[in-house]
């Protein structure tokens, strides 16, 4: 398994099989969301399907980088994406900010992962994380789409480095 750790970020390489599995799972998420009529109306079918696939690839990458199981939850909206109370938020470009939502539980660990819109070469960077409660600051609140659904956009320089989350997970594994 190829995972590169720096002081602030992680970088992970998914195999072609892992990438294909994650994209297929993203298609399944999209299909079930459509069936339950949970697809956002402002997204085109192609954008909504792609968003589901990118998110699934992000979850797979973070799980692999952190050495945790990827449970592949679909439409739970209450459970964390990964063990250790981790919520994964995919972003397409490194200059984007980490999205924290109003409904994120205060103790939820929100992790950013950069997955380009074309899925890239299977190598993904995980630049940082923040507890949701610390990301819900008034100065981060905005409504970028003007649709009345504001969220918090946390600059990546305000997030914790991934090495601190790796240490927290190790400690939790030792003392469950």
C-alpha positions as CSV (number, residue, x, y, z in Angstrom):
1,X,0.0,0.0,0.0
2,X,1.4,3.3,-1.0
3,X,0.7,6.1,1.4
4,X,2.9,9.1,1.8
5,X,2.8,11.1,5.0
6,X,4.0,14.6,5.4
7,X,3.6,16.8,8.5
8,X,0.4,18.3,7.1
9,X,-1.1,16.0,4.6
10,X,-1.4,12.4,3.3
11,X,-1.1,11.2,-0.2
12,X,-2.5,7.8,-1.3
13,X,-2.5,5.8,-4.5
14,X,-5.6,3.8,-5.3
15,X,-5.1,0.7,-7.5
16,X,-7.1,0.6,-10.7
17,X,-9.3,-2.1,-9.1
18,X,-9.9,0.1,-6.0
19,X,-10.7,3.1,-8.2
20,X,-13.1,1.1,-10.4
21,X,-14.8,-0.3,-7.2
22,X,-15.2,3.2,-5.8
23,X,-16.6,4.6,-9.0
24,X,-19.1,1.7,-9.3
25,X,-20.2,2.3,-5.7
26,X,-20.7,6.0,-6.5
27,X,-23.0,4.9,-9.4
28,X,-24.9,2.8,-6.9
29,X,-25.2,5.7,-4.5
30,X,-26.5,7.9,-7.3
31,X,-29.0,5.3,-8.5
32,X,-30.4,4.8,-5.0
33,X,-30.6,8.6,-4.4
34,X,-32.5,9.0,-7.7
35,X,-34.9,6.2,-6.8
36,X,-35.6,7.9,-3.4
37,X,-35.8,11.3,-5.2
38,X,-32.9,12.7,-3.2
39,X,-30.9,14.1,-6.1
40,X,-30.5,17.9,-5.8
41,X,-32.8,19.6,-8.4
42,X,-30.1,22.1,-9.4
43,X,-27.7,19.4,-10.5
44,X,-27.9,17.9,-14.0
45,X,-28.1,14.1,-14.1
46,X,-24.5,14.0,-15.2
47,X,-23.3,16.4,-12.5
48,X,-25.2,14.5,-9.8
49,X,-23.9,11.1,-10.9
50,X,-20.3,12.5,-11.1
51,X,-20.6,14.1,-7.7
52,X,-21.6,10.7,-6.2
53,X,-18.7,8.9,-7.9
54,X,-16.2,11.6,-6.8
55,X,-17.4,11.4,-3.3
56,X,-17.1,7.6,-3.2
57,X,-13.6,7.8,-4.6
58,X,-12.8,10.3,-1.8
59,X,-14.1,8.0,0.9
60,X,-12.2,5.1,-0.5
61,X,-9.0,7.1,-0.6
62,X,-9.3,8.4,2.9
63,X,-10.1,5.0,4.3
64,X,-7.1,3.5,2.6
65,X,-4.8,6.3,3.7
66,X,-5.9,6.0,7.3
67,X,-6.0,2.2,7.4
68,X,-9.7,2.0,8.3
69,X,-12.5,0.0,6.8
70,X,-14.7,1.7,4.2
71,X,-18.2,0.7,5.3
72,X,-19.8,2.0,2.1
73,X,-22.9,3.6,3.7
74,X,-25.7,4.8,1.4
75,X,-28.0,7.7,2.3
76,X,-27.6,7.4,6.0
77,X,-27.3,11.1,6.7
78,X,-26.6,10.4,10.3
79,X,-23.7,7.9,10.4
80,X,-20.2,9.1,9.7
81,X,-18.7,8.0,6.4
82,X,-15.8,6.1,8.1
83,X,-15.0,4.7,11.5
84,X,-13.6,7.1,14.1
85,X,-16.4,9.6,13.4
86,X,-14.9,10.7,10.1
87,X,-17.0,12.5,7.5
88,X,-15.2,12.8,4.1
89,X,-15.7,15.9,1.9
90,X,-14.4,15.6,-1.6
91,X,-13.1,18.8,-3.3
92,X,-12.0,19.0,-6.9
93,X,-9.1,21.5,-6.6
94,X,-6.5,22.3,-3.9
95,X,-7.6,26.0,-3.7
96,X,-11.2,25.0,-2.7
97,X,-12.2,25.1,1.0
98,X,-13.4,22.3,3.3
99,X,-17.2,22.2,3.5
100,X,-18.8,21.8,6.9
101,X,-22.6,21.6,7.0
102,X,-25.1,22.8,9.6
103,X,-26.2,19.2,10.2
104,X,-22.7,17.9,10.9
105,X,-22.5,16.6,14.5
106,X,-20.2,18.9,16.5
107,X,-17.7,16.1,17.3
108,X,-17.7,14.8,13.6
109,X,-14.2,14.9,12.2
110,X,-14.6,16.4,8.7
111,X,-11.7,15.4,6.4
112,X,-10.9,17.1,3.0
113,X,-9.7,15.0,0.1
114,X,-8.8,16.3,-3.4
115,X,-10.3,14.2,-6.2
116,X,-10.1,16.0,-9.6
117,X,-13.2,15.9,-11.8
118,X,-11.5,13.4,-14.2
119,X,-10.5,11.2,-11.2
120,X,-6.8,11.8,-12.1
121,X,-4.3,9.0,-12.0
122,X,-5.6,7.4,-8.7
123,X,-3.3,9.4,-6.5
124,X,-5.1,11.7,-4.0
125,X,-4.1,14.2,-1.5
126,X,-5.8,14.5,1.9
127,X,-4.8,18.0,3.1
128,X,-6.5,18.3,6.5
129,X,-9.4,17.9,8.8
130,X,-11.4,19.8,11.5
131,X,-13.9,18.9,14.1
132,X,-17.3,20.2,12.8
133,X,-17.8,22.4,15.9
134,X,-14.6,24.3,15.1
135,X,-15.5,24.7,11.5
136,X,-18.9,26.3,12.3
137,X,-17.6,29.8,12.7
138,X,-19.6,32.8,11.6
139,X,-16.7,34.0,9.4
140,X,-16.8,30.8,7.4
141,X,-20.6,30.8,6.8
142,X,-21.7,31.5,3.3
143,X,-24.3,30.6,0.6
144,X,-22.1,30.0,-2.4
145,X,-24.9,28.9,-4.7
146,X,-27.4,31.5,-3.5
147,X,-29.9,28.7,-3.0
148,X,-30.7,29.4,0.7
149,X,-28.6,26.4,1.9
150,X,-25.6,28.0,3.5
151,X,-22.6,26.0,4.7
152,X,-19.3,26.8,6.3
153,X,-16.2,27.0,4.0
154,X,-13.1,26.5,6.1
155,X,-9.8,27.5,4.5
156,X,-7.5,24.5,4.4
157,X,-4.8,26.5,6.2
158,X,-7.2,26.6,9.2
159,X,-7.5,22.8,9.3
160,X,-5.4,20.3,11.4
161,X,-2.7,18.4,9.7
162,X,-3.5,14.8,9.0
163,X,-0.7,13.5,11.2
164,X,-2.8,14.6,14.2
165,X,-5.8,12.5,13.0
166,X,-3.5,9.5,12.4
167,X,-2.3,9.8,16.0
168,X,-5.9,10.1,17.3
169,X,-7.0,7.0,15.4
170,X,-4.0,5.0,16.7
171,X,-4.8,6.1,20.3
172,X,-8.5,5.1,19.8
173,X,-7.4,1.7,18.5
174,X,-5.3,1.1,21.5
175,X,-7.9,2.3,24.0
176,X,-11.3,1.7,22.5
